[in-house]
Amino acid sequence: MEAKRMKDTRIIQNDQVLINDLNNYHTLFGGVLMKKLDACATLSAQRHARVKECVTASTDSVNFIEPIRQSDSVCIESFVSYTGRSSMEIFCKVTAENTLTAERRIAATAFLTFVALDENKRPIKVPGIIPETEEEKFLYETGKERAKIRKLKREQNKDLVAALTVKKPWDEV
C-alpha cells in the first residue's frame, strides 16, 4: 500500500456565519463549528483511505482560540496528519476572515481520529502519509506523541465506562 501526500487529503470548506449559528454572545456556537469540523475531517479521511466508510473514533481536541462573529467568513482546512494501522489523525485549522476588512486570524484548531471500515464494518489498513511543507512536517513529527496520549485516554475511558451504570438516575434514589 503506497503512502499518500498530506496535500492529497486536504479539504477546504468556506462558509459564512449566519445569525442562526450565533450564541447569546453573538459569536459562533462551538457545537456548530464542531459539526463543520467533523464533516470536513470525514472527507479528508475518505479521500485518504478511499473506502466508503470512515467513522469518527474520537474528537481528540478542539481549541477555540478566537471568537468567530457574524461579520466573519469561516475557512476550515482539514487533512490527514498522522496514521496508524487503521486509524487516521485529521488536523483541522479554522481561519476566520472579517468580510469587511479582510483581516484573517486562526480561530480554532482540532484533531480528530477516524477509522476506515470495510464492507463488514471491520477496521482496515490505511496508507501511510507523507508530509512536505514545514507545517505538515511539524504535525507529522508530533503525531506519534499524540497517538500515545490517545491510547492512554482510551484505556482510561475503558476504566471509566466499566464504573458507570445504565440504571435510570431516578431509580437510584
C-alpha positions in Angstrom: 0.0 0.0 0.0 1.6 3.2 -1.2 1.8 6.2 1.2 0.0 9.4 0.2 0.9 13.0 0.4 -0.8 15.1 3.0 -1.9 17.7 0.5 -3.8 15.0 -1.4 -6.1 14.6 1.6 -6.7 18.3 2.0 -10.2 19.6 2.1 -11.1 23.3 2.2 -14.6 24.5 3.1 -15.6 28.1 3.3 -18.8 29.2 4.8 -20.5 32.4 6.1 -21.7 32.8 9.6 -25.4 33.2 9.8 -27.5 34.6 12.6 -28.9 31.2 13.5 -25.4 30.0 14.1 -24.8 32.5 16.9 -25.0 32.1 20.6 -26.1 34.8 23.1 -22.6 36.4 22.9 -23.1 36.9 19.2 -20.3 34.5 18.3 -20.5 31.2 16.5 -21.8 28.3 18.7 -19.0 25.9 19.4 -21.2 23.0 18.6 -22.0 24.4 15.1 -18.2 24.7 14.5 -17.7 21.1 15.7 -20.3 19.8 13.3 -18.5 21.6 10.4 -15.1 20.2 11.6 -16.4 16.6 11.7 -17.9 17.0 8.2 -14.7 18.4 6.7 -12.5 15.8 8.5 -14.7 13.0 7.3 -14.0 14.0 3.7 -10.2 14.1 4.4 -10.4 10.6 5.9 -12.4 9.2 3.0 -10.0 10.9 0.5 -7.1 9.2 2.2 -8.5 5.7 2.7 -10.6 5.6 -0.4 -13.2 3.5 1.3 -17.0 4.0 1.6 -17.0 4.3 5.3 -14.7 6.2 7.7 -16.1 6.7 11.2 -15.1 9.3 13.8 -13.3 7.4 16.6 -12.7 10.4 18.7 -12.5 14.2 18.8 -9.1 14.4 20.5 -9.1 18.2 21.0 -10.9 21.3 19.8 -9.1 24.5 20.8 -11.2 27.7 20.5 -8.7 30.5 20.0 -10.5 33.5 18.7 -14.3 34.2 18.6 -16.0 33.9 15.2 -18.5 36.7 14.6 -21.3 37.2 12.1 -19.1 39.6 10.2 -16.7 36.8 9.5 -16.4 34.0 7.0 -15.1 30.7 8.2 -12.5 28.6 6.3 -11.9 25.1 7.6 -8.9 23.3 6.2 -8.5 19.6 7.1 -6.0 16.9 6.2 -4.6 13.6 7.4 -1.6 14.5 9.7 -0.7 11.1 11.0 -1.7 7.4 10.5 -1.8 4.2 12.4 -2.7 0.8 11.1 -6.4 1.5 10.5 -6.6 5.0 12.1 -6.1 8.4 10.7 -5.5 11.6 12.7 -7.1 14.5 10.9 -5.9 18.0 11.7 -8.3 20.9 11.2 -7.4 24.6 11.1 -10.1 27.2 11.3 -9.4 30.6 9.9 -11.9 33.4 10.4 -11.9 36.3 8.0 -13.6 39.6 8.6 -15.6 40.1 5.4 -15.3 43.9 5.6 -11.6 44.4 6.5 -10.1 41.1 5.1 -8.3 40.6 8.4 -7.6 36.9 8.9 -6.9 35.0 12.1 -6.6 31.5 13.4 -9.9 30.9 15.2 -9.6 27.3 16.2 -7.7 24.1 15.8 -8.7 20.5 16.2 -7.5 16.9 16.0 -10.0 14.1 15.2 -9.3 10.4 14.8 -11.1 8.3 12.1 -11.1 4.6 11.4 -11.5 3.2 7.9 -14.0 0.3 7.7 -14.5 -2.5 5.2 -17.9 -3.8 3.9 -18.3 -5.8 7.1 -17.7 -2.8 9.4 -14.2 -4.1 10.4 -11.2 -1.8 10.6 -8.9 -2.0 7.6 -5.3 -0.9 7.0 -4.8 2.6 5.7 -1.9 4.0 3.7 0.9 6.0 5.4 1.2 9.7 5.0 3.9 11.9 3.5 4.5 15.4 4.9 6.0 18.0 2.6 5.6 21.6 4.0 7.0 22.8 7.3 3.5 22.9 8.8 2.9 19.3 7.7 6.3 18.1 8.9 5.7 19.6 12.3 2.3 17.9 12.6 3.6 14.6 11.4 6.7 14.7 13.8 4.5 15.4 16.8 1.8 12.9 15.8 3.5 9.9 17.5 3.2 11.6 20.9 -0.5 12.5 20.3 -1.1 8.8 19.3 0.4 7.7 22.6 -1.8 10.1 24.5 -4.9 8.8 22.6 -4.0 5.3 23.5 -3.7 6.2 27.2 -7.0 8.1 27.1 -8.7 5.0 25.5 -7.5 2.8 28.4 -8.7 5.4 30.9 -12.0 5.6 29.2 -12.5 1.8 29.4 -12.0 2.1 33.2 -14.5 4.9 33.3 -17.1 3.1 31.3 -16.7 0.0 33.5 -17.5 2.0 36.5 -20.7 3.5 35.1 -24.2 2.2 35.4 -27.1 2.2 32.9 -29.7 2.5 35.6 -32.1 5.3 35.3 -31.0 8.2 37.7 -34.4 8.3 39.4 -34.2 4.5 40.2 -31.0 5.0 42.3 -32.6 7.3 44.9 
